[in-house]
Amino acid sequence: MAFMVINIPLGVIDQKFLNVFLVVTSFFAAAGIVYLGELHKKITRILYLGLPLLFLSGIIDFMVIKNDYMFPVDLTTYGSIVSFINQNTPKNAVFLSYEDIFDPVTLAGRKNYYGFFKIPASLLTEADNARADRIRNVFEVEDSESLRYAVADTEVDYIILPPQDKKDFPYTINRPLLEKTFPVVLDDFNHLVLDVRE
């Protein structure tokens, strides 16, 4: 319970940890039933009937952990950009990218300035909002000088523009300005990577 109270403000509850905690608790409850059964011989039969139920509850908790859903990865979508980033960028490179469950930047072992960041707006801090504003300034800026200033403010090395058909991208991208201002180092029809190092 304390684990849940600590993590609820962060918007994160580790379900696997919670399930393991419940399994361990079930084992202690079973040991308590055996102990009580030895103390009070009259209720031994009733208590031993509860043991199979506790045992099954622990097995069911382990089934949830074992059969956790695995999200499928379409390597044809991510393969070329992941290998490009891995082979052609420095190991300490920082990318400004879009949000995705499988982020090609982190799959390639690099840092993402924004990352996968889908939590309710009410849980965002002032620092999170300031970061979102800096990103908005990069994607929605109107002139080249302001764009260079906005990119310098983020201190990123590369920008990855999302596919044109990405519906949940929260910003209106000024693609022509970005492509005119910075060199395109990869265009694989799914992703566009810009080198913004000066």
Salt bridges, closest charged atoms under 4 A:
ASP68 OD2 - LYS16 NZ 3.31
GLU99 OE1 - LYS118 NZ 3.90
ASP133 OD1 - ARG136 NH1 3.09
ASP168 OD2 - LYS118 NZ 3.26
ASP168 OD1 - LYS166 NZ 3.19
ASP188 OD1 - HIS191 ND1 3.62
ASP195 OD2 - ARG197 NH2 2.77
GLU198 OE2 - ARG148 NH1 2.60
